């Protein structure tokens, strides 16, 4: 057994391999983990709540939002102000500055691709480098699907971009990074449309 935080039961080898696949209801666990994982105790859910993606924004250099996906409830009136402030914070930074920004009670991880910025808001305990690479993986999946994705592809195929993002991130947690598996639902949709 692997030691856990004080007051928590030790982690089994299986829990240490799949540390982010447990949810409060057990639904994510049963759907996306090996069958043995379903036997885990509910008190391991604290690990999931501490690390999470709060939102994903895709904005252009002019500060226009092209995509926004929130994984925690945010009032519509606050979204516009939050997006404007986050975008201003990221766009004002120089190219030689770090892509991780501490912002209020969470962190921002952003990456620029041509005229688009992808900004991800995460909790303080989330690994910034893994989110940074997740952003690159997301762009690679978009490139694979759209054959060199552009801002226009995102604007005119927003539903497809949301499907890709939802295949990769569910409830603020990364569930899939394999490009072929992420694109499988879209491939099936495209075949049905032909």
N, C-alpha and C positions, 0 to 999 in steps of 0.2 A: 504494500500500500504506500501511496505517496502522501506526505504530510500536507495538510490543508491549513487554512487560516485558523487561528485560535478559536475554539468554541465550535468548530465545524468538524464533521466526521472526515477521516482521511479519504483521499481520492483513490478510486480504483484505477488500474492501468487504463481501462477503457475510458474513464472520465477524463484522464489527462490527455488522451488522444483526441477526444471530441469535446473540448471544454466549452464551446459556444453554442452547442446544439440543444440546450435544455431551456424550456420555457415554463412559465408558471402553470399553465394548463396541461403541459405535456404534449400539446398538439404538434409543435414543430419537431419535438423529439421523436415522436412516433412516425412522422411523415418523412423525415430526412436522415435519420440515423439508423445504424444497424439494429436488428431486433433486440439484441442484448441491452441496448441503451435504454429501452423503455422501462427497464426494471430499476432505474435510478431513483433515489429518494427525492422528494420535492424540495428538501432544504438546500439543494445545490443550485436553486434558481437565483440566488443572490449574485452569482458570477455573471449571469446574463444581464441583470439590471444595471450593473456598474459600467459595462462597456456597450456603447451603442452609437449608431449614427442618428443624428437628430434631423438633418435635412440635406438635400442635394440641390444645388442651384447650377444652372448653366446660363452664363450671361456673356454678352458681347462687350467690346471695348467702350461702347457708348453707354453701358450700364443697363441695357435692355435685357430683361429676363426672357430667356428662350425656353427654359425648363425649370420647374420647381417641383420638388417632391418632398413632403414633410412626413416624418415617421412618428412625430409627437404632435398632439393637437396644438395648433396656434391659431388664434382668432384672425379672421380675415383683415380686420383693421390693423392688427399688429404685424401681419406678414409684409405688407408694403414697406412699413418703416424698417423692419428687420432686414429685408432684402436690400433696401437702399443703403442702410448703414453698413451691412456686410460687404456689399459691392464696392462702396466707397473705400472701405478699409483695405480691401484686396487690390483694387485698381490703382490706389495711390502708392503702392509699394514698388520699389525699384527691382529690376531683374536680378540683381546680385543679392537681394535679401532672401531670407528663409521663406519657404512656402507654408510654414506653420505659424499661425497667429493666435495668441491667447485673446479671447474676446468674451467679455462679461463672464458668465459662468460656464463657458465651454470653449473649445478650440476650433479654429478654422484651418482646414487643409485645402489648399487650392493649387491648381495646375493650369498653365496656359497652353492652348493649342491654337496656333495661328491667331485668329481674332476672337476666339472663344476662351472664356475662363470657366473651369468647373470648380465649384466651391462646395466643400462638404463640412457641415457642422457636426462635431463629435463631442462626446463627454470627455472630461479631463482624463479619465483613466484609459481611454481608447489609444491604441498604438498608432501614432501619426504616420509612421513609415508604411504600415500595412494599408492604411487608408490612401496614402499617396500612390501606392502601387495598384490599389483597387481602381482608382481614377484612371490610371493608364490602361488597365485591363478593360474597363468600360469603354474607353475610346477605341481600343483595338477591336472589341466586339462590334462597335458601331462602324468602324472602317471595314471590317469583314462583311457586314451585312449590306452597307451602302456603297461599297467599293470607293474608298476615299471620301469619307463623310465631310459634309460642309454645313455651314449654318443654315442654308436653304433646305438641305435634307432634314434637318432637325425641325425646322419651322413647318414644313409641309407633311411630315410623317411623325408628328408628335406622339400619336398613339403607339406607333412601333417602338419609339424610343422609350416610352413608359413601360411597354412590355419587357423590353430588354432590361431596364433598370429593376423592374419588379421581379424578374427572374434571378437577378443577382443579389438583391437586397430585399428582405422581408422583415417587417416590424423593426427596422433599424439594425438588423444583423445580416452579415454576409452569409448567404446560403449556397451560392454557386459562383465559381469563377471559370469553369471550363467553357471555352467559347462555343464548342459544338452543342453542348447541353443547353447553354443559354439561348442559342439561336434555334433550337429544335421546335419550339412552339410557333415561331415566325415562319420557319420553313414549312411546317404543316399548314399554316394559314395561307401561305402563298400558293401551295399546291392545290388547296381547295378553291382558291380564287381563279385558277387557270381553267 
